[in-house]
Amino acid sequence: MKAKIEKFFIPIQLMILYFFDFIFQHITKTKYVFVVGVDEVANCTLFFKKAFEDEAVSVNFRQNKFYQNNQYDYSLNVKNKYLLYLARIFYGPYLLAKLANESDVFVYFWWTGFCIDREIDYKFLKNKNKKIVCIFVGSDIRSGKLTKEAFDRKEEDHFVNYINIINDKNENRVKRVVNLAEKYSDMIISPKKVQLSYLNDSIDFFMYMINDNILYNGSKFNTNDKIKVLHAPSNPMVKGTPLVRAAIKKLKTEGYNFEYIELINKSNNVILSNLEKSHIVLNQFYASMPGVFGVEAMAKYNAVLMSPDYENLPQGAENAWVKTKYWEIYDNLKYLLDNPNEIEEYAKNGFNFVKNNYTEEKVREFYVNTFYENKIIDDKNIF
């Protein structure tokens, strides 16, 4: 049914797109270097905008429940999903036409586009000689099938065994997303370890970014407060929450005295506020990358337990967190509770790791150099 509806609206979107493209070609406009969007995920769009300020214009068509206070240059604040769908039908191609006459580079996070089918975006932008950058960040291109096969070979469990993404529908979707990106984009950035996919080639990296004002000085360790252990999963099955709860229960029954805080589906502001008060953070235990929450936890001066390996990450990662696979949660948390001086030491290491690699200045520098090396921009001195 959905496919039939989309097929009906595609000609309408094409008419809107090319009509307004003709109009905007004859209107004086402001020039930007980058357009970034179009659906917010993990604050990526907002961070990119902050890194480049007036040189970038941000677009967000879908409200993210974790970041409802974020402000974008263009957004659709429509909560009803059916009205939102209709609004995107007409506003999406209009805005694409407008911004394509004002900007040189389109940076896409996630897999959606201005139009119903992102291939419409791609073809239109390539015809106008625009540069296209695709940055994939997680389940947008993760293959459940390939992930399961890889972890089965290692005889390790993974969250794909507990959520319904190992099916033909998802595999076909991620294959198409990858095929279109490889056909039309000028550069692809994707951390290969965290999201096993059908990509043949990409820049194997993902740059997190922390606003300088959320870096915390660690004064909470100067008090005699009870140790606070925080776990804040966006998806309990993906993050390993049942195993976390089992470890917490066992430690409590053994007489360990600490406060356990569990926050599920809370806004980013609530999460950041609690991170300022916590000492130990239990992040995620199946993943191969720290994730935005892991980086935020380190920025707020916490000892973080999580599963990612240290390889292919910036210098300092090897001491920034306690590497903890899903079967090691109890043991490693017990170790920190038995050795409280280690808690602050890991918190300090993690804080310095984030400060040295993921501030706005560092992220901006990474993007400028990477875009210049890959001929996305001609002159890196313009920023």
Sequence and secondary structure as in RCSB ss.txt:
>XXXX:A:sequence
MKAKIEKFFIPIQLMILYFFDFIFQHITKTKYVFVVGVDEVANCTLFFKKAFEDEAVSVNFRQNKFYQNNQYDYS
LNVKNKYLLYLARIFYGPYLLAKLANESDVFVYFWWTGFCIDREIDYKFLKNKNKKIVCIFVGSDIRSGKLTKEA
FDRKEEDHFVNYINIINDKNENRVKRVVNLAEKYSDMIISPKKVQLSYLNDSIDFFMYMINDNILYNGSKFNTND
KIKVLHAPSNPMVKGTPLVRAAIKKLKTEGYNFEYIELINKSNNVILSNLEKSHIVLNQFYASMPGVFGVEAMAK
YNAVLMSPDYENLPQGAENAWVKTKYWEIYDNLKYLLDNPNEIEEYAKNGFNFVKNNYTEEKVREFYVNTFYENK
IIDDKNIF
>XXXX:A:secstr
 HHHHHHHHHHHHHHHHHHHHHHHHTS    EEEEEESS  TTHHHHHHHHHGGGEEEEE S  TT TT   SEE
    SHHHHHHHHHHHHHHHHHHHHTTEEEEEEESS  SSSSHHHHHHHHHHTT EEEEE  STTT  HHHHHHH
HHHTT   GGGTSS  SHHHHHHHHHHHHHHHHH SEEE  TTTS  S S  B      B GGG    GGGGS  
  EEEE  SSHHHHTHHHHHHHHHHHHHTT   EEEE  S  HHHHHHHHTT SEEE  SS SS HHHHHHHHHT
T EEEE   STTS TTGGGTSEE  TTSHHHHHHHHHH HHHHHHHHHHHHHHHHHHSBHHHHHHHHHHHHHHTT
S S GGG 
